Amino acid sequence: MTFQLSKRLKEYSKTARSLLRAAQTMTDLAIAAQLKAVAEDSERRAEKASQVGAAKALAREVLKAEHEWL
């Protein structure tokens, strides 16, 4: 599961970078603004995927520690 989240995080980040590069080269400001908004959404999704991955890893460690303690 961690691998899938890591892969998802990388894809969201890659998409955001690509969209930001495209937005910076646009001469049409309306389209550039839309691309930037989509890029920012991809960055938020990457951050969320990162947080979910960290929370799941922590939960696994807690369960493992509880099992070892019992």
PDB file of N, CA, C, O and CB in Angstrom:
ATOM      1  N   MET A   1       0.822  -1.198   0.000  1.00  0.00           N
ATOM      2  CA  MET A   1       0.000   0.000   0.000  1.00  0.00           C
ATOM      3  C   MET A   1       0.865   1.261   0.000  1.00  0.00           C
ATOM      4  O   MET A   1       0.536   2.237  -0.673  1.00  0.00           O
ATOM      5  CB  MET A   1      -0.935  -0.001   1.208  1.00  0.00           C
ATOM      6  N   THR A   2       1.958   1.245   0.743  1.00  0.00           N
ATOM      7  CA  THR A   2       2.834   2.404   0.789  1.00  0.00           C
ATOM      8  C   THR A   2       3.370   2.727  -0.595  1.00  0.00           C
ATOM      9  O   THR A   2       3.468   3.897  -0.966  1.00  0.00           O
ATOM     10  CB  THR A   2       3.985   2.166   1.759  1.00  0.00           C
ATOM     11  N   PHE A   3       3.721   1.687  -1.369  1.00  0.00           N
ATOM     12  CA  PHE A   3       4.231   1.892  -2.724  1.00  0.00           C
ATOM     13  C   PHE A   3       3.203   2.597  -3.584  1.00  0.00           C
ATOM     14  O   PHE A   3       3.546   3.503  -4.343  1.00  0.00           O
ATOM     15  CB  PHE A   3       4.623   0.561  -3.361  1.00  0.00           C
ATOM     16  N   GLN A   4       1.929   2.189  -3.475  1.00  0.00           N
ATOM     17  CA  GLN A   4       0.888   2.814  -4.286  1.00  0.00           C
ATOM     18  C   GLN A   4       0.724   4.287  -3.920  1.00  0.00           C
ATOM     19  O   GLN A   4       0.574   5.135  -4.801  1.00  0.00           O
ATOM     20  CB  GLN A   4      -0.445   2.072  -4.111  1.00  0.00           C
ATOM     21  N   LEU A   5       0.751   4.589  -2.638  1.00  0.00           N
ATOM     22  CA  LEU A   5       0.620   5.983  -2.232  1.00  0.00           C
ATOM     23  C   LEU A   5       1.812   6.792  -2.708  1.00  0.00           C
ATOM     24  O   LEU A   5       1.663   7.928  -3.158  1.00  0.00           O
ATOM     25  CB  LEU A   5       0.480   6.091  -0.713  1.00  0.00           C
ATOM     26  N   SER A   6       2.988   6.207  -2.608  1.00  0.00           N
ATOM     27  CA  SER A   6       4.182   6.895  -3.056  1.00  0.00           C
ATOM     28  C   SER A   6       4.101   7.158  -4.561  1.00  0.00           C
ATOM     29  O   SER A   6       4.461   8.239  -5.028  1.00  0.00           O
ATOM     30  CB  SER A   6       5.439   6.075  -2.712  1.00  0.00           C
ATOM     31  N   LYS A   7       3.633   6.179  -5.304  1.00  0.00           N
ATOM     32  CA  LYS A   7       3.485   6.339  -6.750  1.00  0.00           C
ATOM     33  C   LYS A   7       2.449   7.427  -7.056  1.00  0.00           C
ATOM     34  O   LYS A   7       2.651   8.249  -7.950  1.00  0.00           O
ATOM     35  CB  LYS A   7       3.073   4.994  -7.410  1.00  0.00           C
ATOM     36  N   ARG A   8       1.353   7.425  -6.315  1.00  0.00           N
ATOM     37  CA  ARG A   8       0.311   8.442  -6.512  1.00  0.00           C
ATOM     38  C   ARG A   8       0.868   9.825  -6.203  1.00  0.00           C
ATOM     39  O   ARG A   8       0.622  10.780  -6.939  1.00  0.00           O
ATOM     40  CB  ARG A   8      -0.923   8.148  -5.621  1.00  0.00           C
ATOM     41  N   LEU A   9       1.613   9.925  -5.119  1.00  0.00           N
ATOM     42  CA  LEU A   9       2.223  11.199  -4.745  1.00  0.00           C
ATOM     43  C   LEU A   9       3.135  11.703  -5.852  1.00  0.00           C
ATOM     44  O   LEU A   9       3.087  12.880  -6.207  1.00  0.00           O
ATOM     45  CB  LEU A   9       3.009  11.057  -3.436  1.00  0.00           C
ATOM     46  N   LYS A  10       3.965  10.822  -6.401  1.00  0.00           N
ATOM     47  CA  LYS A  10       4.869  11.207  -7.482  1.00  0.00           C
ATOM     48  C   LYS A  10       4.102  11.657  -8.713  1.00  0.00           C
ATOM     49  O   LYS A  10       4.492  12.626  -9.365  1.00  0.00           O
ATOM     50  CB  LYS A  10       5.791  10.050  -7.839  1.00  0.00           C
ATOM     51  N   GLU A  11       3.011  10.965  -9.042  1.00  0.00           N
ATOM     52  CA  GLU A  11       2.225  11.340 -10.225  1.00  0.00           C
ATOM     53  C   GLU A  11       1.559  12.702 -10.050  1.00  0.00           C
ATOM     54  O   GLU A  11       1.565  13.518 -10.972  1.00  0.00           O
ATOM     55  CB  GLU A  11       1.160  10.277 -10.513  1.00  0.00           C
ATOM     56  N   TYR A  12       0.982  12.955  -8.867  1.00  0.00           N
ATOM     57  CA  TYR A  12       0.370  14.263  -8.620  1.00  0.00           C
ATOM     58  C   TYR A  12       1.418  15.369  -8.712  1.00  0.00           C
ATOM     59  O   TYR A  12       1.162  16.422  -9.296  1.00  0.00           O
ATOM     60  CB  TYR A  12      -0.315  14.290  -7.236  1.00  0.00           C
ATOM     61  N   SER A  13       2.590  15.131  -8.141  1.00  0.00           N
ATOM     62  CA  SER A  13       3.650  16.137  -8.178  1.00  0.00           C
ATOM     63  C   SER A  13       4.124  16.379  -9.606  1.00  0.00           C
ATOM     64  O   SER A  13       4.335  17.522 -10.013  1.00  0.00           O
ATOM     65  CB  SER A  13       4.828  15.706  -7.298  1.00  0.00           C
ATOM     66  N   LYS A  14       4.288  15.308 -10.357  1.00  0.00           N
ATOM     67  CA  LYS A  14       4.720  15.427 -11.755  1.00  0.00           C
ATOM     68  C   LYS A  14       3.692  16.219 -12.564  1.00  0.00           C
ATOM     69  O   LYS A  14       4.054  17.085 -13.360  1.00  0.00           O
ATOM     70  CB  LYS A  14       4.931  14.024 -12.383  1.00  0.00           C
ATOM     71  N   THR A  15       2.411  15.919 -12.356  1.00  0.00           N
ATOM     72  CA  THR A  15       1.348  16.628 -13.064  1.00  0.00           C
ATOM     73  C   THR A  15       1.362  18.108 -12.714  1.00  0.00           C
ATOM     74  O   THR A  15       1.241  18.959 -13.595  1.00  0.00           O
ATOM     75  CB  THR A  15      -0.018  16.021 -12.732  1.00  0.00           C
ATOM     76  N   ALA A  16       1.508  18.412 -11.438  1.00  0.00           N
ATOM     77  CA  ALA A  16       1.527  19.810 -11.004  1.00  0.00           C
ATOM     78  C   ALA A  16       2.682  20.563 -11.645  1.00  0.00           C
ATOM     79  O   ALA A  16       2.495  21.677 -12.135  1.00  0.00           O
ATOM     80  CB  ALA A  16       1.627  19.899  -9.478  1.00  0.00           C
ATOM     81  N   ARG A  17       3.869  19.974 -11.650  1.00  0.00           N
ATOM     82  CA  ARG A  17       5.025  20.644 -12.256  1.00  0.00           C
ATOM     83  C   ARG A  17       4.815  20.882 -13.750  1.00  0.00           C
ATOM     84  O   ARG A  17       5.135  21.951 -14.272  1.00  0.00           O
ATOM     85  CB  ARG A  17       6.295  19.814 -12.036  1.00  0.00           C
ATOM     86  N   SER A  18       4.272  19.870 -14.428  1.00  0.00           N
ATOM     87  CA  SER A  18       4.029  20.005 -15.874  1.00  0.00           C
ATOM     88  C   SER A  18       3.025  21.113 -16.161  1.00  0.00           C
ATOM     89  O   SER A  18       3.220  21.919 -17.071  1.00  0.00           O
ATOM     90  CB  SER A  18       3.523  18.676 -16.462  1.00  0.00           C
ATOM     91  N   LEU A  19       1.958  21.149 -15.386  1.00  0.00           N
ATOM     92  CA  LEU A  19       0.933  22.171 -15.589  1.00  0.00           C
ATOM     93  C   LEU A  19       1.470  23.563 -15.288  1.00  0.00           C
ATOM     94  O   LEU A  19       1.158  24.517 -16.000  1.00  0.00           O
ATOM     95  CB  LEU A  19      -0.284  21.882 -14.716  1.00  0.00           C
ATOM     96  N   LEU A  20       2.271  23.682 -14.242  1.00  0.00           N
ATOM     97  CA  LEU A  20       2.842  24.996 -13.926  1.00  0.00           C
ATOM     98  C   LEU A  20       3.776  25.473 -15.024  1.00  0.00           C
ATOM     99  O   LEU A  20       3.769  26.652 -15.377  1.00  0.00           O
ATOM    100  CB  LEU A  20       3.589  24.948 -12.595  1.00  0.00           C
ATOM    101  N   ARG A  21       4.582  24.566 -15.568  1.00  0.00           N
ATOM    102  CA  ARG A  21       5.466  24.952 -16.679  1.00  0.00           C
ATOM    103  C   ARG A  21       4.642  25.419 -17.875  1.00  0.00           C
ATOM    104  O   ARG A  21       4.970  26.423 -18.508  1.00  0.00           O
ATOM    105  CB  ARG A  21       6.380  23.771 -17.090  1.00  0.00           C
ATOM    106  N   ALA A  22       3.571  24.686 -18.183  1.00  0.00           N
ATOM    107  CA  ALA A  22       2.724  25.064 -19.318  1.00  0.00           C
ATOM    108  C   ALA A  22       2.067  26.420 -19.066  1.00  0.00           C
ATOM    109  O   ALA A  22       1.989  27.253 -19.969  1.00  0.00           O
ATOM    110  CB  ALA A  22       1.646  23.986 -19.575  1.00  0.00           C
ATOM    111  N   ALA A  23       1.595  26.638 -17.838  1.00  0.00           N
ATOM    112  CA  ALA A  23       0.935  27.906 -17.511  1.00  0.00           C
ATOM    113  C   ALA A  23       1.896  29.087 -17.648  1.00  0.00           C
ATOM    114  O   ALA A  23       1.496  30.171 -18.072  1.00  0.00           O
ATOM    115  CB  ALA A  23       0.368  27.857 -16.087  1.00  0.00           C
ATOM    116  N   GLN A  24       3.166  28.873 -17.286  1.00  0.00           N
ATOM    117  CA  GLN A  24       4.140  29.956 -17.356  1.00  0.00           C
ATOM    118  C   GLN A  24       4.459  30.367 -18.789  1.00  0.00           C
ATOM    119  O   GLN A  24       4.877  31.500 -19.029  1.00  0.00           O
ATOM    120  CB  GLN A  24       5.409  29.549 -16.652  1.00  0.00           C
ATOM    121  N   THR A  25       4.269  29.466 -19.735  1.00  0.00           N
ATOM    122  CA  THR A  25       4.576  29.787 -21.131  1.00  0.00           C
ATOM    123  C   THR A  25       3.353  30.286 -21.908  1.00  0.00           C
ATOM    124  O   THR A  25       3.477  30.688 -23.065  1.00  0.00           O
ATOM    125  CB  THR A  25       5.150  28.567 -21.822  1.00  0.00           C
ATOM    126  N   MET A  26       2.199  30.261 -21.288  1.00  0.00           N
ATOM    127  CA  MET A  26       0.964  30.667 -21.974  1.00  0.00           C
ATOM    128  C   MET A  26       0.895  32.183 -22.130  1.00  0.00           C
ATOM    129  O   MET A  26       1.293  32.937 -21.242  1.00  0.00           O
ATOM    130  CB  MET A  26      -0.270  30.163 -21.204  1.00  0.00           C
ATOM    131  N   THR A  27       0.388  32.604 -23.266  1.00  0.00           N
ATOM    132  CA  THR A  27       0.152  34.030 -23.463  1.00  0.00           C
ATOM    133  C   THR A  27      -1.294  34.381 -23.121  1.00  0.00           C
ATOM    134  O   THR A  27      -1.595  35.532 -22.807  1.00  0.00           O
ATOM    135  CB  THR A  27       0.477  34.437 -24.914  1.00  0.00           C
ATOM    136  N   ASP A  28      -2.185  33.402 -23.181  1.00  0.00           N
ATOM    137  CA  ASP A  28      -3.587  33.626 -22.819  1.00  0.00           C
ATOM    138  C   ASP A  28      -3.699  33.523 -21.302  1.00  0.00           C
ATOM    139  O   ASP A  28      -3.581  32.434 -20.741  1.00  0.00           O
ATOM    140  CB  ASP A  28      -4.544  32.594 -23.532  1.00  0.00           C
ATOM    141  N   LEU A  29      -3.924  34.647 -20.643  1.00  0.00           N
ATOM    142  CA  LEU A  29      -3.929  34.674 -19.182  1.00  0.00           C
ATOM    143  C   LEU A  29      -5.063  33.865 -18.570  1.00  0.00           C
ATOM    144  O   LEU A  29      -4.900  33.308 -17.485  1.00  0.00           O
ATOM    145  CB  LEU A  29      -4.017  36.091 -18.704  1.00  0.00           C
ATOM    146  N   ALA A  30      -6.206  33.788 -19.239  1.00  0.00           N
ATOM    147  CA  ALA A  30      -7.333  33.019 -18.704  1.00  0.00           C
ATOM    148  C   ALA A  30      -6.987  31.531 -18.663  1.00  0.00           C
ATOM    149  O   ALA A  30      -7.251  30.855 -17.669  1.00  0.00           O
ATOM    150  CB  ALA A  30      -8.607  33.252 -19.554  1.00  0.00           C
ATOM    151  N   ILE A  31      -6.403  31.031 -19.733  1.00  0.00           N
ATOM    152  CA  ILE A  31      -6.011  29.618 -19.785  1.00  0.00           C
ATOM    153  C   ILE A  31      -4.881  29.360 -18.795  1.00  0.00           C
ATOM    154  O   ILE A  31      -4.868  28.329 -18.122  1.00  0.00           O
ATOM    155  CB  ILE A  31      -5.576  29.215 -21.222  1.00  0.00           C
ATOM    156  N   ALA A  32      -3.943  30.281 -18.704  1.00  0.00           N
ATOM    157  CA  ALA A  32      -2.839  30.130 -17.764  1.00  0.00           C
ATOM    158  C   ALA A  32      -3.367  30.050 -16.331  1.00  0.00           C
ATOM    159  O   ALA A  32      -2.873  29.254 -15.532  1.00  0.00           O
ATOM    160  CB  ALA A  32      -1.845  31.299 -17.906  1.00  0.00           C
ATOM    161  N   ALA A  33      -4.361  30.865 -16.008  1.00  0.00           N
ATOM    162  CA  ALA A  33      -4.943  30.849 -14.663  1.00  0.00           C
ATOM    163  C   ALA A  33      -5.629  29.518 -14.385  1.00  0.00           C
ATOM    164  O   ALA A  33      -5.536  28.989 -13.278  1.00  0.00           O
ATOM    165  CB  ALA A  33      -5.942  32.003 -14.494  1.00  0.00           C
ATOM    166  N   GLN A  34      -6.317  28.978 -15.384  1.00  0.00           N
ATOM    167  CA  GLN A  34      -6.968  27.680 -15.209  1.00  0.00           C
ATOM    168  C   GLN A  34      -5.935  26.571 -15.007  1.00  0.00           C
ATOM    169  O   GLN A  34      -6.112  25.706 -14.148  1.00  0.00           O
ATOM    170  CB  GLN A  34      -7.856  27.361 -16.420  1.00  0.00           C
ATOM    171  N   LEU A  35      -4.866  26.595 -15.790  1.00  0.00           N
ATOM    172  CA  LEU A  35      -3.807  25.594 -15.633  1.00  0.00           C
ATOM    173  C   LEU A  35      -3.167  25.696 -14.259  1.00  0.00           C
ATOM    174  O   LEU A  35      -2.864  24.681 -13.632  1.00  0.00           O
ATOM    175  CB  LEU A  35      -2.742  25.759 -16.724  1.00  0.00           C
ATOM    176  N   LYS A  36      -2.963  26.908 -13.797  1.00  0.00           N
ATOM    177  CA  LYS A  36      -2.374  27.109 -12.479  1.00  0.00           C
ATOM    178  C   LYS A  36      -3.294  26.557 -11.397  1.00  0.00           C
ATOM    179  O   LYS A  36      -2.822  25.946 -10.437  1.00  0.00           O
ATOM    180  CB  LYS A  36      -2.093  28.598 -12.234  1.00  0.00           C
ATOM    181  N   ALA A  37      -4.609  26.767 -11.541  1.00  0.00           N
ATOM    182  CA  ALA A  37      -5.565  26.249 -10.560  1.00  0.00           C
ATOM    183  C   ALA A  37      -5.535  24.722 -10.529  1.00  0.00           C
ATOM    184  O   ALA A  37      -5.585  24.123  -9.455  1.00  0.00           O
ATOM    185  CB  ALA A  37      -6.989  26.746 -10.880  1.00  0.00           C
ATOM    186  N   VAL A  38      -5.455  24.091 -11.696  1.00  0.00           N
ATOM    187  CA  VAL A  38      -5.382  22.633 -11.757  1.00  0.00           C
ATOM    188  C   VAL A  38      -4.072  22.152 -11.143  1.00  0.00           C
ATOM    189  O   VAL A  38      -4.047  21.138 -10.446  1.00  0.00           O
ATOM    190  CB  VAL A  38      -5.510  22.138 -13.216  1.00  0.00           C
ATOM    191  N   ALA A  39      -2.996  22.866 -11.396  1.00  0.00           N
ATOM    192  CA  ALA A  39      -1.693  22.515 -10.820  1.00  0.00           C
ATOM    193  C   ALA A  39      -1.741  22.598  -9.295  1.00  0.00           C
ATOM    194  O   ALA A  39      -1.231  21.713  -8.608  1.00  0.00           O
ATOM    195  CB  ALA A  39      -0.587  23.444 -11.370  1.00  0.00           C
ATOM    196  N   GLU A  40      -2.343  23.641  -8.776  1.00  0.00           N
ATOM    197  CA  GLU A  40      -2.461  23.793  -7.324  1.00  0.00           C
ATOM    198  C   GLU A  40      -3.306  22.675  -6.726  1.00  0.00           C
ATOM    199  O   GLU A  40      -3.012  22.194  -5.631  1.00  0.00           O
ATOM    200  CB  GLU A  40      -3.070  25.158  -6.974  1.00  0.00           C
ATOM    201  N   ASP A  41      -4.358  22.255  -7.437  1.00  0.00           N
ATOM    202  CA  ASP A  41      -5.180  21.134  -6.976  1.00  0.00           C
ATOM    203  C   ASP A  41      -4.344  19.854  -6.937  1.00  0.00           C
ATOM    204  O   ASP A  41      -4.461  19.063  -6.001  1.00  0.00           O
ATOM    205  CB  ASP A  41      -6.417  20.946  -7.893  1.00  0.00           C
ATOM    206  N   SER A  42      -3.511  19.652  -7.944  1.00  0.00           N
ATOM    207  CA  SER A  42      -2.637  18.470  -7.958  1.00  0.00           C
ATOM    208  C   SER A  42      -1.654  18.507  -6.793  1.00  0.00           C
ATOM    209  O   SER A  42      -1.354  17.471  -6.200  1.00  0.00           O
ATOM    210  CB  SER A  42      -1.872  18.380  -9.291  1.00  0.00           C
ATOM    211  N   GLU A  43      -1.156  19.688  -6.467  1.00  0.00           N
ATOM    212  CA  GLU A  43      -0.248  19.812  -5.326  1.00  0.00           C
ATOM    213  C   GLU A  43      -0.970  19.482  -4.018  1.00  0.00           C
ATOM    214  O   GLU A  43      -0.404  18.828  -3.142  1.00  0.00           O
ATOM    215  CB  GLU A  43       0.345  21.233  -5.263  1.00  0.00           C
ATOM    216  N   ARG A  44      -2.212  19.934  -3.888  1.00  0.00           N
ATOM    217  CA  ARG A  44      -2.993  19.610  -2.684  1.00  0.00           C
ATOM    218  C   ARG A  44      -3.226  18.107  -2.578  1.00  0.00           C
ATOM    219  O   ARG A  44      -3.134  17.527  -1.496  1.00  0.00           O
ATOM    220  CB  ARG A  44      -4.344  20.355  -2.697  1.00  0.00           C
ATOM    221  N   ARG A  45      -3.529  17.486  -3.714  1.00  0.00           N
ATOM    222  CA  ARG A  45      -3.740  16.034  -3.712  1.00  0.00           C
ATOM    223  C   ARG A  45      -2.462  15.290  -3.345  1.00  0.00           C
ATOM    224  O   ARG A  45      -2.512  14.277  -2.648  1.00  0.00           O
ATOM    225  CB  ARG A  45      -4.240  15.566  -5.081  1.00  0.00           C
ATOM    226  N   ALA A  46      -1.330  15.782  -3.806  1.00  0.00           N
ATOM    227  CA  ALA A  46      -0.042  15.164  -3.464  1.00  0.00           C
ATOM    228  C   ALA A  46       0.197  15.262  -1.966  1.00  0.00           C
ATOM    229  O   ALA A  46       0.628  14.295  -1.338  1.00  0.00           O
ATOM    230  CB  ALA A  46       1.120  15.836  -4.240  1.00  0.00           C
ATOM    231  N   GLU A  47      -0.078  16.419  -1.398  1.00  0.00           N
ATOM    232  CA  GLU A  47       0.102  16.605   0.046  1.00  0.00           C
ATOM    233  C   GLU A  47      -0.831  15.676   0.824  1.00  0.00           C
ATOM    234  O   GLU A  47      -0.427  15.070   1.817  1.00  0.00           O
ATOM    235  CB  GLU A  47      -0.158  18.080   0.441  1.00  0.00           C
ATOM    236  N   LYS A  48      -2.070  15.570   0.371  1.00  0.00           N
ATOM    237  CA  LYS A  48      -3.029  14.694   1.051  1.00  0.00           C
ATOM    238  C   LYS A  48      -2.572  13.235   0.960  1.00  0.00           C
ATOM    239  O   LYS A  48      -2.652  12.500   1.945  1.00  0.00           O
ATOM    240  CB  LYS A  48      -4.447  14.855   0.438  1.00  0.00           C
ATOM    241  N   ALA A  49      -2.096  12.814  -0.211  1.00  0.00           N
ATOM    242  CA  ALA A  49      -1.609  11.437  -0.371  1.00  0.00           C
ATOM    243  C   ALA A  49      -0.439  11.192   0.565  1.00  0.00           C
ATOM    244  O   ALA A  49      -0.308  10.105   1.126  1.00  0.00           O
ATOM    245  CB  ALA A  49      -1.193  11.162  -1.838  1.00  0.00           C
ATOM    246  N   SER A  50       0.406  12.187   0.735  1.00  0.00           N
ATOM    247  CA  SER A  50       1.554  12.069   1.627  1.00  0.00           C
ATOM    248  C   SER A  50       1.094  11.922   3.078  1.00  0.00           C
ATOM    249  O   SER A  50       1.624  11.094   3.819  1.00  0.00           O
ATOM    250  CB  SER A  50       2.477  13.292   1.479  1.00  0.00           C
ATOM    251  N   GLN A  51       0.120  12.716   3.478  1.00  0.00           N
ATOM    252  CA  GLN A  51      -0.390  12.664   4.847  1.00  0.00           C
ATOM    253  C   GLN A  51      -1.092  11.335   5.127  1.00  0.00           C
ATOM    254  O   GLN A  51      -0.937  10.762   6.205  1.00  0.00           O
ATOM    255  CB  GLN A  51      -1.352  13.830   5.100  1.00  0.00           C
ATOM    256  N   VAL A  52      -1.858  10.852   4.159  1.00  0.00           N
ATOM    257  CA  VAL A  52      -2.551   9.576   4.325  1.00  0.00           C
ATOM    258  C   VAL A  52      -1.528   8.458   4.471  1.00  0.00           C
ATOM    259  O   VAL A  52      -1.683   7.577   5.317  1.00  0.00           O
ATOM    260  CB  VAL A  52      -3.496   9.297   3.128  1.00  0.00           C
ATOM    261  N   GLY A  53      -0.501   8.489   3.663  1.00  0.00           N
ATOM    262  CA  GLY A  53       0.546   7.470   3.743  1.00  0.00           C
ATOM    263  C   GLY A  53       1.230   7.487   5.100  1.00  0.00           C
ATOM    264  O   GLY A  53       1.478   6.433   5.685  1.00  0.00           O
ATOM    265  N   ALA A  54       1.532   8.665   5.599  1.00  0.00           N
ATOM    266  CA  ALA A  54       2.186   8.786   6.901  1.00  0.00           C
ATOM    267  C   ALA A  54       1.273   8.292   8.019  1.00  0.00           C
ATOM    268  O   ALA A  54       1.729   7.618   8.943  1.00  0.00           O
ATOM    269  CB  ALA A  54       2.598  10.240   7.161  1.00  0.00           C
ATOM    270  N   ALA A  55      -0.015   8.624   7.939  1.00  0.00           N
ATOM    271  CA  ALA A  55      -0.960   8.181   8.961  1.00  0.00           C
ATOM    272  C   ALA A  55      -1.098   6.665   8.972  1.00  0.00           C
ATOM    273  O   ALA A  55      -1.152   6.053  10.039  1.00  0.00           O
ATOM    274  CB  ALA A  55      -2.322   8.825   8.737  1.00  0.00           C
ATOM    275  N   LYS A  56      -1.155   6.063   7.800  1.00  0.00           N
ATOM    276  CA  LYS A  56      -1.269   4.607   7.725  1.00  0.00           C
ATOM    277  C   LYS A  56      -0.012   3.932   8.259  1.00  0.00           C
ATOM    278  O   LYS A  56      -0.099   2.920   8.954  1.00  0.00           O
ATOM    279  CB  LYS A  56      -1.532   4.163   6.282  1.00  0.00           C
ATOM    280  N   ALA A  57       1.150   4.484   7.941  1.00  0.00           N
ATOM    281  CA  ALA A  57       2.405   3.916   8.436  1.00  0.00           C
ATOM    282  C   ALA A  57       2.456   4.007   9.965  1.00  0.00           C
ATOM    283  O   ALA A  57       2.891   3.064  10.626  1.00  0.00           O
ATOM    284  CB  ALA A  57       3.622   4.647   7.808  1.00  0.00           C
ATOM    285  N   LEU A  58       2.021   5.120  10.521  1.00  0.00           N
ATOM    286  CA  LEU A  58       2.003   5.289  11.966  1.00  0.00           C
ATOM    287  C   LEU A  58       1.035   4.297  12.613  1.00  0.00           C
ATOM    288  O   LEU A  58       1.347   3.698  13.643  1.00  0.00           O
ATOM    289  CB  LEU A  58       1.618   6.730  12.333  1.00  0.00           C
ATOM    290  N   ALA A  59      -0.130   4.128  12.007  1.00  0.00           N
ATOM    291  CA  ALA A  59      -1.117   3.179  12.549  1.00  0.00           C
ATOM    292  C   ALA A  59      -0.553   1.760  12.550  1.00  0.00           C
ATOM    293  O   ALA A  59      -0.757   1.010  13.505  1.00  0.00           O
ATOM    294  CB  ALA A  59      -2.431   3.228  11.728  1.00  0.00           C
ATOM    295  N   ARG A  60       0.153   1.393  11.486  1.00  0.00           N
ATOM    296  CA  ARG A  60       0.764   0.063  11.436  1.00  0.00           C
ATOM    297  C   ARG A  60       1.786  -0.107  12.551  1.00  0.00           C
ATOM    298  O   ARG A  60       1.852  -1.164  13.179  1.00  0.00           O
ATOM    299  CB  ARG A  60       1.429  -0.174  10.072  1.00  0.00           C
ATOM    300  N   GLU A  61       2.578   0.923  12.801  1.00  0.00           N
ATOM    301  CA  GLU A  61       3.585   0.849  13.862  1.00  0.00           C
ATOM    302  C   GLU A  61       2.946   0.735  15.232  1.00  0.00           C
ATOM    303  O   GLU A  61       3.443   0.001  16.087  1.00  0.00           O
ATOM    304  CB  GLU A  61       4.490   2.068  13.819  1.00  0.00           C
ATOM    305  N   VAL A  62       1.857   1.445  15.454  1.00  0.00           N
ATOM    306  CA  VAL A  62       1.143   1.369  16.732  1.00  0.00           C
ATOM    307  C   VAL A  62       0.588  -0.036  16.929  1.00  0.00           C
ATOM    308  O   VAL A  62       0.729  -0.609  18.010  1.00  0.00           O
ATOM    309  CB  VAL A  62      -0.001   2.415  16.791  1.00  0.00           C
ATOM    310  N   LEU A  63      -0.034  -0.591  15.909  1.00  0.00           N
ATOM    311  CA  LEU A  63      -0.570  -1.948  16.012  1.00  0.00           C
ATOM    312  C   LEU A  63       0.535  -2.964  16.261  1.00  0.00           C
ATOM    313  O   LEU A  63       0.369  -3.903  17.040  1.00  0.00           O
ATOM    314  CB  LEU A  63      -1.335  -2.313  14.743  1.00  0.00           C
ATOM    315  N   LYS A  64       1.643  -2.768  15.603  1.00  0.00           N
ATOM    316  CA  LYS A  64       2.784  -3.679  15.782  1.00  0.00           C
ATOM    317  C   LYS A  64       3.301  -3.593  17.216  1.00  0.00           C
ATOM    318  O   LYS A  64       3.578  -4.620  17.836  1.00  0.00           O
ATOM    319  CB  LYS A  64       3.922  -3.343  14.777  1.00  0.00           C
ATOM    320  N   ALA A  65       3.432  -2.383  17.745  1.00  0.00           N
ATOM    321  CA  ALA A  65       3.911  -2.196  19.107  1.00  0.00           C
ATOM    322  C   ALA A  65       2.940  -2.793  20.119  1.00  0.00           C
ATOM    323  O   ALA A  65       3.365  -3.410  21.096  1.00  0.00           O
ATOM    324  CB  ALA A  65       4.125  -0.714  19.395  1.00  0.00           C
ATOM    325  N   GLU A  66       1.647  -2.614  19.894  1.00  0.00           N
ATOM    326  CA  GLU A  66       0.635  -3.186  20.791  1.00  0.00           C
ATOM    327  C   GLU A  66       0.716  -4.714  20.779  1.00  0.00           C
ATOM    328  O   GLU A  66       0.633  -5.357  21.826  1.00  0.00           O
ATOM    329  CB  GLU A  66      -0.785  -2.720  20.380  1.00  0.00           C
ATOM    330  N   HIS A  67       0.874  -5.271  19.611  1.00  0.00           N
ATOM    331  CA  HIS A  67       0.963  -6.730  19.492  1.00  0.00           C
ATOM    332  C   HIS A  67       2.196  -7.264  20.223  1.00  0.00           C
ATOM    333  O   HIS A  67       2.130  -8.289  20.901  1.00  0.00           O
ATOM    334  CB  HIS A  67       1.006  -7.147  18.010  1.00  0.00           C
ATOM    335  N   GLU A  68       3.316  -6.562  20.079  1.00  0.00           N
ATOM    336  CA  GLU A  68       4.549  -6.981  20.754  1.00  0.00           C
ATOM    337  C   GLU A  68       4.434  -6.837  22.252  1.00  0.00           C
ATOM    338  O   GLU A  68       4.998  -7.642  22.993  1.00  0.00           O
ATOM    339  CB  GLU A  68       5.734  -6.175  20.252  1.00  0.00           C
ATOM    340  N   TRP A  69       3.724  -5.840  22.713  1.00  0.00           N
ATOM    341  CA  TRP A  69       3.558  -5.604  24.146  1.00  0.00           C
ATOM    342  C   TRP A  69       2.701  -6.672  24.784  1.00  0.00           C
ATOM    343  O   TRP A  69       2.944  -7.073  25.922  1.00  0.00           O
ATOM    344  CB  TRP A  69       2.946  -4.238  24.395  1.00  0.00           C
ATOM    345  N   LEU A  70       1.687  -7.140  24.048  1.00  0.00           N
ATOM    346  CA  LEU A  70       0.796  -8.178  24.588  1.00  0.00           C
ATOM    347  C   LEU A  70       1.523  -9.489  24.535  1.00  0.00           C
ATOM    348  O   LEU A  70       0.976 -10.516  24.937  1.00  0.00           O
ATOM    349  CB  LEU A  70      -0.549  -8.260  23.802  1.00  0.00           C
TER     350      LEU A  70
END
